[in-house]
Amino acid sequence: MSATTTPGRRSLHLGSLFAAAVIVGVAVWFAARAFAAGSCPDQDVLRVATSCRALVGSLAIRVGAVAGAAVVVMDLTSAGLRRTAESLDEERRAAFRERWSRSDGHIATSDD
């Protein structure tokens, strides 16, 4: 998103970013639960309220949430770096134009 991005386009970007984060989070949640549930024994040794499958499910939800948050953080970092690069490039171009216009005038007056 640049400074000239319209509010409608910005909300579309945020909506798609949110959707991507949710999709990644849910996919990681299901994958983590599917892979880790196989390591749980068929019968828990201790009959307690927190069984292996409940713990795996709880951890899978947390891992999915962290993965979704990572998508958001990486996108925001990317957008910030792009804006920084664009502003540095614009500053560099402005400084070059200023030096060029000064040197052009200086060459014309020093030419004998």
JOQUIBEL-V385281 format. One record per residue. N is the residue number from 1. SS is DSSP state (~ for helix, > for strand, _ for the rest). OMEGA is omega in whole degrees, 0 to 359 (none if undefined). Layout:
n=[N:N]
ss=[SS:SS]
omega=[OMEGA:OMEGA]
This chain:
n=[1:2:3:4:5:6:7:8:9:10:11:12:13:14:15:16:17:18:19:20:21:22:23:24:25:26:27:28:29:30:31:32:33:34:35:36:37:38:39:40:41:42:43:44:45:46:47:48:49:50:51:52:53:54:55:56:57:58:59:60:61:62:63:64:65:66:67:68:69:70:71:72:73:74:75:76:77:78:79:80:81:82:83:84:85:86:87:88:89:90:91:92:93:94:95:96:97:98:99:100:101:102:103:104:105:106:107:108:109:110:111:112]
ss=[_:_:_:_:_:_:~:~:~:~:~:~:~:~:~:~:~:~:~:~:~:~:~:~:~:~:~:~:~:~:~:~:~:~:~:~:~:_:_:_:_:_:_:_:_:_:_:_:_:_:_:~:~:~:~:~:~:~:~:~:~:~:~:~:~:~:~:~:~:~:~:~:~:~:~:~:~:~:~:~:~:~:~:~:~:~:~:~:~:~:~:~:~:~:~:~:~:~:~:~:~:~:~:~:~:~:~:~:~:~:_:_]
omega=[176:182:182:180:181:180:178:179:179:179:175:179:179:177:179:176:178:179:179:179:179:180:179:180:180:179:178:179:180:181:180:179:182:182:185:181:179:180:178:177:179:179:175:180:178:178:179:184:181:179:180:182:178:178:178:179:179:179:179:178:180:179:177:178:178:178:177:178:178:177:180:181:180:179:179:176:179:179:178:178:179:178:178:179:179:181:177:178:179:177:179:178:179:178:178:179:180:177:181:181:177:182:179:177:180:179:182:181:182:181:181:none]
